[in-house]
Amino acid sequence: PAARTAAPHADKAVGIDTECGLLYTSGTTGRPKGCILSNAYFLRAGEWYAALDGACSIRPDAERVITPLPLNHMNAMAFSTMVVLVAGGCLVQLDRFHPKTWLASARESGATIVHYLGVMPAMLLSAPASPADRDHAIRWGFGAGVDRKNHAPFEERFGFPLVEAWAMTETGAAACIMANREPRLVGTSCFGRQEDFVQIRLVGEDGSDVGVDAPGELLVRSAGVDPRRYFFSGYLKDEEATREAWADGWFHTGDLVRRDAEGNFFFVDRKKNVIRRSGENISAVEVESVLNEHPAVKTSAVAATPDAVRGDEVLACIVMREGADASERAAIAASIVDACARAARLLQGAGLRGIRRCAAAHTLAEDPARPAARDGPVPAGAEPLRRHPRHEEEAGMTHRKRLSYEGVAVAVPVTVPYVRYSTRTAHWFIGQAIEALVESSGVPKSRSTACASAASRSRPTRPWASPSTLASRHAGSTMCQPAAPRA
């Protein structure tokens, strides 16, 4: 059928500022917003990438870039695709990340550059070491969010550097910061130093610039006469959100970052992920990093839960490693809390003081409608875990009856890896964590149906299977792909 309205720009000539793509943000601070991206945005991404130096030099017509990241996100659509179009070479576009066969795919395709997210190195390191780990042609990896404890061990084992970078869908390469020059400060969440083409500020809650090593919100803009040059053109049908993002002539990223005396930038957390406990800001990422170092912890996720006295309290959900003795949950929980307390003393209040010993014995409130758990009744005075009311208000959620599980001594979490990419993916990870929590708690299987259903409803689809708008415009470019998806 014919369109109901005429194309709004049909009478305009195609130029450098013409819309080329529309990519949606994940909505970590609200509803997802469509970012209007111009031809200039994509061309700048390719030109910036092709001109990299230091640890990340690009050899014209020689690189083979392999990525499992979907083409409906800017990392693959703007960076890995455009560098191949600008500098020549080959793009190896995987259907998704397969930990068991990823290295074999890189080896077979002759990949020289890999794109990654923080969860990928952790999954690759979990496999047994092999002499084949260094049997590849990979020169370096481009990504973000590698866990600090995994950074150096990964480079030592697999023989190539993981170069951390920072960017957003809204910024593209206009404000991309990358640790491609030494010292890279491996294992510190460092993502590089300021370049001449971008201006940067770190500001506190009052809008003033913070000092050395103090965390502040990252504000960026292009250097020169046009502060928005090569940035996104705006949010689709949301001029107010666009104006708010560009308040006072700076793009407000929502990321908390600190800068040391040498000018190195270190990622702290998303601003909305910071837990405000008794007037103190606690980074969920920092707490997760310490929790994940415990030998019994496979992965973890930290969030705020409301507290009548302190405002927010720290809630940590933990997935135990395989083989952990379920009968020793209380002892394991106590040892985790002790390890966190030791780390807090060493870090001198870097946000970990919110973990209290009593958290190890925290139990969800007993639901009288449920039969008693086999571990016995719930201690008197236990409070149910609830979604933070601020989060409900921001999401426009309606209040509904909440379920609780009695007799659960350890709240079991997963880390949601670098979830700027998809809130649906985040919900799937959270659903998996809840399902694991229920199964390990002793609640009868029939009682965990709601969790399993919630997890399956939140399971992410595979939107990247659809053709990419940008790729379809460059059908003649050299692209290669494995013959069939790998298990």
JOUR-V326996 format. One record per run of one state. SS is the DSSP state (@ for helix, = for strand, . for the rest). FROM is the first residue (numbers start at 1). TO is the last residue. If there is no record, write none. Layout:
ss-><SS SS>
from-><FROM FROM>
to-><TO TO>
This chain:
ss-><. = . = @ . @ . = . @ . = . @ . = @ . @ . = . @ . = . @ . = . = . = . = . = . = . @ . @ . = . = @ = . = @ . = . = . @ . @ . @ . @ . @ . @ . @ . = .>
from-><1 19 25 34 39 51 54 57 64 68 74 88 90 94 102 110 113 118 126 131 135 140 145 148 159 161 167 172 176 177 179 190 194 198 204 209 210 216 223 234 236 239 246 247 250 251 260 264 271 274 278 280 284 292 297 308 311 321 326 348 357 362 389 396 423 442 445 458 463 466 469 474 479 481>
to-><18 24 33 38 50 53 56 63 67 73 87 89 93 101 109 112 117 125 130 134 139 144 147 158 160 166 171 175 176 178 189 193 197 203 208 209 215 222 233 235 238 245 246 249 250 259 263 270 273 277 279 283 291 296 307 310 320 325 347 356 361 388 395 422 441 444 457 462 465 468 473 478 480 487>
